[in-house]
Structures are given as C-alpha cells and as structure tokens.
Amino acid sequence: MTVLTVAGLTLREAARRKVLRALGVLTLALLGLSAWGFAKLASVDPEFGALTSGEARLVASQLLNLVMFGLSLIAALGTAFLAGPTLSGEVESGMALAVLARPVRRSTVLLGKWLGLVAFGSGFVAVAGLAQFLVVQVTVGYWPPDPVVGLLLLAAQTTVLMTLALLLSTAVSPMASGIVAVGLFGATWVAGVVGSVGEVVGNDGVAQVGTVSRVLLPTDGLWRGAMYAFQDTTAFGALGAGFEGSPFLGVAPLSAGYLAWVAVWLLLIGGLAALSFTRRDV
C-alpha cells in the first residue's frame, strides 16, 4: 500500500511539472509535422496512397520508424529529466525528510517512485504512439503489423533509461543525472548504427561495438525490436539485405534471451539504485 501511495504521489507530481507541458508541445509538433509530411508523400504518386507496392510500404514503414524514433527521444528526455528531480531534487531541497523521517524504508519509497515514473512513461508512449499510428493510417493507409509489441518495447526502452537516471540521481544532481542518461542513450544508438554497418561490411570487430553497447545499455536493442514490429517485413524481404545497415530498419525480432537480459538488467540497476539511496545522507 505504501508503494502504491508513493507511486500515485509521483504521478501527481509529474503531472504538475513544466516538463510535462514541454513534452506535450514537442509531441504535438511531431504529430503535426509527420501528418504534413505523410500527406505530401501520399500526394507524390497517386498509387502510393493505397500502398499496393511492396516498395511503397517499405518507404512508409521506414518513415514511421523515423518518426517513432523522434517520439522515443521525446519520451527519453522527459523521463530522464523527471527521474532526477523526483528523487535527488527532493533530497537536496529537504522534502525527502518529511517522508523518510517516518518508519518507511527508503527502498519502498524508491520502488514507489519507480512505479510512478514507469506508469507515466508507458502511458505517454501508448497515447502518443497510437496517435501517430492514426496519423499514418489516415494519410497513407499504413498500419504497423505489430503495434502492441512495438509500443511495449518502446515503453521498456523508456523504463530502462528512467531506471538508469534514477540510479544516477541517487549520487549526483538532478540536472547531471538527466544529462548523463540522455547522453548515454544517444551514444548507445550511435554505437548500434556503427555495429550495424560493421555487420553489413563483414567487420566483426566493428560489429561487436553494437553488440556490447546493447548489452551494457539495452535501449538501442529494444528500439531495434520496436522497429521490426512497426515495419513491413514482407517488403524488406523482397528488397534483400542491402538495407540491413539502415539506422531505421530492424532486421529481426528480439530473442527471448535478450528480453530476459533486459529484465535482469533492470533488477541489477534497480538494486544498485536502492543500495545507493539507502546509503545516501539526507
């Protein structure tokens, strides 16, 4: 009950922060621009609106992946910069003493805040993602083959980055934790692109860069699984392996082993965050 109470308070606090309004403005701007872009794309060729060609479907799915990457970046920015003030900001301002002075374990408070932030990030991804799917459906008639799986993976990606930011916020300032988390998010994505290029050219050493980065921070691995769920896999198979190096193309679904590693990663980082928060002087 204490965990759920803290989670509810965290959600209410997140709804009052200016970060939420910034996320709303950025999301509306992305939806508007994508709607304009897809409408213009459909008007280029009269046959494109029906998406009868496998190549046309691939173009639509690739552009959808591009837009969804922007959406995942907005979600990453929002959750990373919410996690820091939610924990570290309360400690620095002294607000945490009002809760921690009572017979409540710090790990319980941390778990409650984590659940609240997970609910916030997952809700944002679900609402914004479904809105984007409707935009693409109305403008060019394309609907991703596995939208639920893709959105779940994007929500998991947001959860991974938020958990990392929460761990960082137990040791550094709120601003620093958000900057470091988002910086690692971008670095992992770049490493994933480099690794994909290495796989295409047959360079095992370069390919391992992406593999290692996806193990250390699973955000890029989850993103690639989401791309595979959003794109038209039939069209990809028809065009061949020449497109495997594209940064907005998923070549295979995620394995059960990798998803299990993501769960273990969350437990490890969450455990480190609880240990660090327990030892922190408030």
Sequence and secondary structure as in RCSB ss.txt:
>XXXX:A:sequence
MTVLTVAGLTLREAARRKVLRALGVLTLALLGLSAWGFAKLASVDPEFGALTSGEARLVASQLLNLVMFGLSLIA
ALGTAFLAGPTLSGEVESGMALAVLARPVRRSTVLLGKWLGLVAFGSGFVAVAGLAQFLVVQVTVGYWPPDPVVG
LLLLAAQTTVLMTLALLLSTAVSPMASGIVAVGLFGATWVAGVVGSVGEVVGNDGVAQVGTVSRVLLPTDGLWRG
AMYAFQDTTAFGALGAGFEGSPFLGVAPLSAGYLAWVAVWLLLIGGLAALSFTRRDV
>XXXX:A:secstr
 HHHHHHHHHHHHHHHSHHHHHHHHHHHHHHHHHHHHHHHHHHHSTTGGGT SHHHHHHHHHHHHHHHHHHHHHH
HHHHHHHHHIIIIIHHHHTTTHHHHTSS  HHHHHHHHHHHHHHHHHHHHHHHHHHHHHHHHHHH    S HHHH
HHHHHHHHHHHHHHHHHHHTTS HHHHHHHHHHHHHHHHHHHHHHHHHHHHT HHHHHHHHHHHHHSTHHHHHHH
HHHHHS HHHHHHH GGGTT TT   S   HHHHHHHHHHHHHHHHHHHHHHHHS  
